[in-house]
Amino acid sequence: MTSKVYSDDVSLAVVVVDTNPFFWASAALPFADFFAHLIHYVNSLLLLNHLNHVVVIATGVSSCTYIFDSSDASASGSADVAATFAKASRKIEEFIAQDARCTASNGSVADSNSASLLSGALSLALCYIQRVFRSGTRHPQPRILCLQGSPDGPEQYVAVMNSIFSAQRSMVPIDSCIVGAQDSAFLQQASYITSGVYLKPQELSGLFQYLAAVFATDLHSRTFLRLPKTLGVDFRASCFCHKKTIDMGYVCSVCLSIFCKYHKKCSTCGSEFNRVMPDLNSMPDQRQ
C-alpha cells in the first residue's frame, strides 16, 4: 500500500455548521450574523491559496447535508463573495425547512436541549475526505472544523466516537469552535484525540477574527504558531443502556460496552455474567 503524499500549504477544510433552530432561537448571536462570519471565513480560506478546497456541511436535529463545495463554485465561475453568500444562504434555508419537516415526520419531541446530528455530519465529512484521497496521488492537507452550539446528544456517543477514531486513523484533525454556552465533551475528546484545536470564543461578535486567527492556517504552518490549548477534557462516557453520561459504570469484558447498572447479560454481544456485582449507586464516594 502506497503512502499518501500531501501538499504542505494546500488545505482541504470541511466545515460542519450547527443549524439547530432550537439553539439559535435563544442564542446570543443571531444566526444571520453567524452565517455572515462563516461566509467571510470560507472566502478567506479560498483567498489564502487558490488551490484550497472548502466544503460546508449543515447539520440539523434529524439530518445533515452538503450546502457548499468550492470545487463546484470554481467550475461554475461564481467564486465571488456575493454569489457564494446568496447560493449558500438559499441552500441552508432549504435545508432548515427540510430538516424541520423530517423532525416532525419522525414524531420527535424537540426542545431547546435538542442535539444536532453531529455523528452524521462527521461521517459525511470523513467520506468526502476519503473520496478526495482516492482521486489522485497528491492530496491537500485535510481537516474538519465543527462550529457547534447545541448540547451533546448522549445517544450519539458510539457513533461520534467511531468517527473520532476513524479521523485519528486517517490523520484528520478535528477542530472545534463552540458558539453555545456549554462546552462539548464530544468535541473536547475529538480535538484532543485527533490533535486538533478546541476553542470557545469569549466574544461572539468577533467570531470571524477568532476563525481567521486560529482556524485559517494550514496544518504545516500550525507547527510555528502557539494556538490555544484545552485546559481540561471531559472524558466521561455515555452508557449503552440509557444513553446517559456517567462517572462510574460497568464495562463488558468482551465487547467493552458500558452500562450504568449491572446486567446479567450484555445487550450488545450477548455475553452472560454469573458473578453478582455491587450496586455502584449505593457505594460511598471514594477517591482513587
Secondary structure, DSSP 8 states (H G I E B T S, - for coil): ----EEEEEEEEEEEEEE--HHHHTS-SS-HHHHHHHHHHHHHHHHHH-TT-EEEEEEE-SS-EEEEEEHHHHHHHT--SHHHHHHHHHHHHHHHHHHHHHHHHHTT----TT----HHHHHHHHHHHHHHHHTT-SEEEEEEEEEEE-S---GGGHHHHHHHHHHHHHTT--EEEEE-SSS--HHHHHHHHHTT--EE--S-GGGHHHHIIIIISS-HHHHTTS-----S-----EE-TTT--EESS-EE-TTT--EESS--SB-TTT--B--S----GGGS-----
